[in-house]
Every structure is written in structure tokens, then in C-alpha cells.
Amino acid sequence: MTRGLWTRETVVVILIAAYLPLALFWLWYGGISDVQRFALALLVIAAWQLVFLLARAQPISLSAVITALGIAMLTPEELGAFRLILGISFGTVMGELVFGGWGRNVVNPATVTLAFLGFGFPAFAWPEILVPVAWAAIPAAVIGMMAGVMPAGVILGAILGATGAIGFGILPGAVLPAAGVVLVLLVADPVTSASTSLGRWLNGLLYSALIVLFATGWGGAAPVQIAVAAALLASLAAPFLDELALAHWYAQRRRRHGRY
Amino acid sequence: MVPAYPALDEAQDVEDITTEEAGLRPQTGTAPRVAILVEDGDLVAQGAPVAHHSKQPDICFVAPMPGRVARIDLMSGHRLSEIVIFREDGGDHVIHDTADAQTEVGLRRLMQRTGFWPRIGRRPFGGMPDASERPTAIFISASDTRPHAPDPRRALEGHEDAFRRGCRALSWLTDGPLILCQAPGPVLVDTKDAPRLRVVTTGPRHPQAAAGLLIHSEFPADIATPVWDLAAEDVAALGTLLETGCLPQERLVHVGGSALKTGRLVRTQIGADLRALTFRHVKPGPHRLWSGSPLDGHPARWLGPRDRQVTAFAPDAKAGAPHWLVAALTRSARPKPMIPTAALDQAFAGRLPSAAFLRALSSGDDETALNMGILSLLEEDVALADYVLGAEMQLAILLRDMLERIKTEFAA
């Protein structure tokens, strides 16, 4: 049989290509410490992948680059190497590798890492997302959606929700850059977001609704913290949203055909 | 998202070829028990029965051309593998009596005795239908979106009346709708001719006209409600049979593939010798021949009763054994997980929740797959998804295993 190319690693490579504008702008405005953090995250994830390759025969994946980028861009500042290594190890092992590697995980490993670090060490400040970097999330999302590797429903649903919230004046503009970058980096992940088309829209809407909820009701939270918390809850709810969408699809079919 | 195959110089006109040898074989993936009616060396006329189904003696397998029986290949239990026939010039055609074909029983018997029955596909589970099966709907595919498939409209040129007659006759076999799937354009049949005929317009991209996906969304098949599907060209052949008493054995076939110098359209008989069809047209060197499209075909020597394409592949580049470390890095834990992308949604034309369906399929969750309508699908309908995912998941095998499991469960 002739073969198509949409295997796991192709999807990863296209995703990396989509993230390039975001990564370049982040590095342009960042410093050498950002590069160090990225390299450290990559090294730790690669080491854990090697451990699982040898112990569990789990194939390694370039998805480490995406996870490392997400962690390096959004992790709390000045944590120090030890805490960072601890958090990344927890996130990649418990969030991804124990499930069988990228593609079988239920939550994004970067989201788990960030939640662990952010809520485990609350004394450290969350990073500021610069506005030019946030703008670079737009081409990243466009490339990802055009290539079909980012779920368009999630991104468009989130934009729809955010537009509605801004229209009603309940979404402060300060969280928008962080929410946008987190949307592209963590929420619009083809694996851990919802996989049915209705579920994807619901997933995006839920993410923006959580952002609004946290932005208005969570005093003293940093924008990135709000976005990461929303991303974590939205991805945990994704299977449920898929079930809702499937139930709707079954009901539609039953109405149309009298049976499944 | 559209799989691209190396383009070939296409010869535009249709060549008529009757190959010197032809192989009579059952539908792909089936091996019915048969009783053989001829012996090696017998002369047979075109359309003369050479074997019949052992339990349902009306269902005949007929010679696709006048000739001499060369070899009869049966598997254990008198299961039909293939019957090879050498062509003899100046042979006869069998003319059937069509006088009682105006009733359902007569039409059924005519379709079975003339060897038309093996051209019918059925869902669920595939294969040809039982002699007495009454479908709840009949799908007629007048559009074929598989890569390099011949245009069914072209196959119907000059046979419009016969097609109309065939549609009318088919409507006697079912109480349900007759669903004609066709590409956008003028409707092929006036709905006055067949009152229960419904026209479904399909898109131009594969798998928008895949029979299984259309059945899944328009009229799902189930154990108690089987659905038949037929190619428009075969319906026209049925119309000709009703008019003349002689079932045409020719069909429009596209011969293509990466091992050919030129692709071409030929009109040839069912069971045609694939080597004869590609002879002088293949590039030098070894090649593999498939009956069927590059997506859902299978290696064969003879053209299958439901196939309309021949594909010649250049052999795979000989890859040596990879380094043990590379193998460990890339080949462990197969199959690799499936990532839900837009390409995967397109591979089911957006008619199925693709990721959830593939998850049910690969984890062997029969109940969910049943709810999602797996009984409408066959291997050919998941072929594109398998291609898109790099053929890592072997979806066709998974689907067949699941269908067999469901079949035994419901038979018990």
C-alpha cells in the first residue's frame, strides 16, 4: 500500500513549524536566560523520553520541543534549576509518558508542569507576556489551522467567546496576551483538546468562559496564571465535551434514520 | 489532503481489449462453496454457467467470454478460488429467456442465472447477497472519486436507456428507496421512470462518493436492514440483459499506477488478465499488479468482479535492515498513536466522528462502533483513513476483524 504522511511525527513537525513565529518573537524579546530555560526543559524531557524508551519501549518523539517551548515561555521566573527540573519531570512523566507517550496523553504535559510549578511554588512571579509576542501567536494559529494540525474549532470557539466577553465588557484587556499565547501553545493541542467538531467549539468556548470567570473573580492572579488554570480545566473537560457532542450526534442520527 | 499519485500521460480514447485468458473469481475476500458444472478442456459460450453456488443453485458463475476451460482451482471444502478460461475465437453467446423477468421472482432468477449476482455488493459484512435477500435500499454509484477511477458517466454513454431500464427493474427488488449517487450535473435518470428513486449529489473529492460513507449517512445498513450497492455501469448491463437476453461482460477499466509508462482507459471483460492489460505499457523492471485502486485494491492476477481499476506499482525501494538503535528509536510500540487532525476528518468526508470511531475500532469496542454505524462500512471505506495515517494502524484488518466478530455474535 502507498502511504500518506499524517503520522504522529509529521504532525509534530508541522506543529513546530507553526510555532516558529511565536518562538522567534519570544527569543527576540527575551534574553539568554530564556534560551537556557528552553535548553534545560528540552534536556530534561529528552532524558525522560530516553528512560521510557529503554524501560518501556516507548518511541521517542519530537513533541519534546513543543512541550519545552510551552514550559520555557510560561513558567514562573527565577525558580532555579532544581525546582524547574522537578516540575518538568513531574509534568512529562505523569502528564504524558505514563500514558504511553505523546498522542495517548489526556492532558498537555506543559500544562501539568506549569500548574505544578505555579501552584506548588506560589512565591515566584509569573512571567509577563509581551504584546509583540502575543501578536506572533496569530500567525502561529493561522499556520496551524491551515495545515490542519491545530483544531480550528477550538481556536475559533475561543475567539468567539472572547469577542463576546469583550463586547459585554467583562473581559479585561490585560489578560488577552497571556490568554492568546496559552490558547495557541497549550489549549489548541490536537491530542488533548476535544476531537469532535462540536466538542471543539465547546472546548474553545469553555476556555474563554473560564478565562472570563478567573479574570473577574480571582483577585490577585497573574494573567498567565489565569490562562494556565483555564487551560488545565478546559483540557480536563475535553473528553466530557466529546461525549456531549457524540450524544448529540447519536440523537441526530436516531431522529433522521430511526436507529443508529 | 487529496492523495497525489504520479501523473501519467493519459491516453484519452477507450481501447477495446478482450484478453486471451480470463479468471473467474468470487468477490474479493469471499470464497463461496460451489458446485462445478464443467471440466478442464470443455468449450463454454460467453455467459454459460461454469459453476453454481452449492446451497443456492440459482446463483451461477458464468464464463466472461467464449473459450475453453483451462484450470479449475478450488480451495478445501469446494470453495471457489478461480476458474481460468482461454479465449476461443468465434464462440457463442448464451441468450437467456427474459419473458418472466417482469415479476420479482423471475427477475431475481434471471439476475442469478446470468451471473449478475456476484456484481452486487451488500452491507453489512460485504460479499454478495443471499439468493432470497430483500434489501431495504439499493445504492447506485454513478460517481467514483477514488484516485484515477474511470468516470461512470463515460461508462454510461450510449447506454442511457439500458440504465433507465435497469433502475426500473431494480426498484422491483426493494420496498425502500433506490438511491442514485452522482456527481453534480444533469440527473442521469428521470425520476418519473422510477418513482422511489432519490438522487444524492456527491462532491468531487475522495471519499465523498465512497459507497459506504454515503450509505452511512443516507440510509444506514443494519443486520435486519441490508443495503445493496451497485455500480451504474452494472445497472446499465442489467438493462441490456433485460432487453437482449445477453448480459454484457465488458466494463470500463482504468489501468494506471507508478510502474506504467502511460495510463489508459480500456473496455475489457470481467476477470481480465491484468498482465495482458499492462503488457507493453509497464516500465522495464519488476512491478506488482493490483486489481482495484491504489488505495483499496489488492494483489491479484485477474480483474475482480467489482473492480474498475488496475494499478501497477513499482516495487518498494529495497531498504536494508535499519541500525538497531534507529529501529529501537522509531519502531518500538506500534502502532503509534493516531493524532486527530483535519486530514483525518477529511478521510471520512466529515461524516463520522473520526477520532472517536478510530479509537473504538482500534480498541475493539464493538458496541460503540455499532452505534457509530460500522455496519454500513467495509474495508474500502476506511482505506483512505489508513492511507492518511501512513498505513500504520492497518484499519482494514481491524475493521474486518470487528465485522466478523459482530457477525458471529449476531449469528449465535
Interface residues (C-beta under 8 A of the other chain):
Chain A: M1 T2 R3 G4 L5 W6 T7 R8 E9 T10 V11 L53 R56 A57 Q58 P59 I60 G100 G101 W102 G103 R104 A147 G148 V149 P151 A152 P190 V191 S195 T196 S197 D242 A245 L246 W249 Y250 R253 H257 R259 Y260
Chain B: M1 P3 Y5 F219 P220 D222 P294 L295 F313 A328 L329 T330 R331 S332 A333 K336 P337 M338 I339 P340 T341 A342 A343 L344 D345 Q346 G350 P353 S354 A355 A356 L370 N371 M372 G373 D386 Y387 V388 L389 G390 A391 E392
